[in-house]
Amino acid sequence: MLHLNEGHSAFAILEEIRRVMEYDRIPFHRAQRRVSQYTVFTTHTPVAAGHDRFSADLIEEHLGIFREKMGLSHDDFMALGRVNPQDRSEPFCMTVLALKNSRRANGVSAIHGTVSRLMWNSLWPTRPEAEVPIGHITNGVHILSWLAPQQYQLFETHLGQDWPTRMAHPDMWVKVAEIDDGELWETHQNLNMRLIRFVRRRLQLQAERLGHRETTNQIDQILDPDVLTIGCARRFATYKRGDLILSQPERLAKLIEHANRPIQIIFAGKAHPRDDDGKRLLQRIAQFSYTNAYRRRVVFVENYDYNVARHLVQGVDVWLNTPRRPLEACGTSGQKVLLNGGLNLSVLDGWWNEAYDGENGFAIGHGGMHNDPDVQYQRDAEYLYDTLENEVIPLYYERDKDGIPHYWIRRMKHAIQSLGWRFSADRMVRDYANRFYLPAASATSAETA
Ligand SMILES: *Cc1c(COP(=O)(O)O)cnc(C)c1O
């Protein structure tokens, strides 16, 4: 079994073919057929420019010796990575190599499957787009790595000690309805407080490093456990539009400074060292968080890593995700908040496009797209503020006499019940095993038999 994750790994196919040729003493084309029978390929990139392509010269320089060992001419070798083998001007594409030599191929969400079929239709020119042989298996996260211990215990009490072994079964999650609202909310609030303490500690260290003088007392004024907490952490690739929520400063200021129903935002993230646009985006966000007016309500946590991510996904009320549709192949950070009780507020892209049912979180817009990215940005910004103002904030602050937001909690429970089992790595691995690995394995044994 050879499972290739993204085109970068596709040369593994060639080495495997070479190995089979040598061991089984069979010619290239037979070895190629055999290897394809047990190779599956997962693509992750919905942007054409994001797929590695190499010039014929470069390929010859680095793989010429290898090519000769396989007994292929330069043109035959290049054909392995060309959409049109006859086109001598076409570079060698790693994704083409992988798609041409795999038994199964998939994108990482339903919408990404659709985008990939369109993108690679030219490899199967006689087929309509819908019949391009690229399916999808939606990514999931490793639940036990992301779930807060307090939340784990809550599930243990209400779902049974063996709940982790049954997490891929939707039936098990029905019982979440029986958890007392007060108990669930108290656990959530404790996690939120834990996040706030973590962020304050990190901000103190950041302030010391930058030489800002901030007293412990001032630091303790930053963030408030009774305020709606929005988390927004990502790689600052431009398509993720991490600054969408800052795009209308006056409207945002009203939300942050509201007397009874304010919001607070915790940003974290890194940009790629060579992505200057991404760096500028990050800079804008960091500077916004340093302005005095918002110091207590908008914070930027440096050095985003798994530890920062873990605290964030376990403690936020809302996870904000604003990619430009359809460029988020799947996105997984929002899946990490599900079982911790956070609600997603996201553009209908990647996994959220198939997860959102109207009651298990919040949608930004209706899945619209526009050729002009600026127009799409403006529209999505409008939708984002509208959803915050009309749905998210009112629901969060609607409390009973004990201060418990029952309608909000109903959504938390519904998100856990309807989504926790679907977007776990447990379900994902089962899908790969049942649909990709096992059929491929039996096909191989049939061929050798
Ligand atoms: C989950 C995670 C990511 C990926 O999140 P996306 O939503 O796919 O962007 C990136 N970095 C860290 C540290 C994570 O934990």
The ligand as an SDF file (V2000), in Angstrom:
LIG
                    3D

 15 15  0  0  0  0  0  0  0  0999 V2000
   -5.0490   22.7700   13.3180 C   0  0  0  0  0  0  0  0  0  0  0  0
   -3.8750   23.6360   13.1410 C   0  0  0  0  0  0  0  0  0  0  0  0
   -3.6040   24.2190   11.8880 C   0  0  0  0  0  0  0  0  0  0  0  0
   -4.4860   24.0120   10.6820 C   0  0  0  0  0  0  0  0  0  0  0  0
   -5.6560   24.7550   10.8280 O   0  0  0  0  0  0  0  0  0  0  0  0
   -6.5070   25.2010    9.5440 P   0  0  0  0  0  0  0  0  0  0  0  0
   -7.8640   25.4870   10.0360 O   0  0  0  0  0  0  0  0  0  0  0  0
   -6.4960   24.0340    8.6010 O   0  0  0  0  0  0  0  0  0  0  0  0
   -5.8320   26.3880    8.9840 O   0  0  0  0  0  0  0  0  0  0  0  0
   -2.4820   25.0310   11.7590 C   0  0  0  0  0  0  0  0  0  0  0  0
   -1.6530   25.2530   12.8130 N   0  0  0  0  0  0  0  0  0  0  0  0
   -1.8760   24.7150   14.0340 C   0  0  0  0  0  0  0  0  0  0  0  0
   -0.9330   24.9950   15.1550 C   0  0  0  0  0  0  0  0  0  0  0  0
   -2.9790   23.8770   14.2380 C   0  0  0  0  0  0  0  0  0  0  0  0
   -3.2020   23.3430   15.4350 O   0  0  0  0  0  0  0  0  0  0  0  0
  1  2  1  0
  2  3  1  0
  2 14  2  0
  3  4  1  0
  3 10  2  0
  4  5  1  0
  5  6  1  0
  6  7  2  0
  6  8  1  0
  6  9  1  0
 10 11  1  0
 11 12  2  0
 12 13  1  0
 12 14  1  0
 14 15  1  0
M  END
$$$$
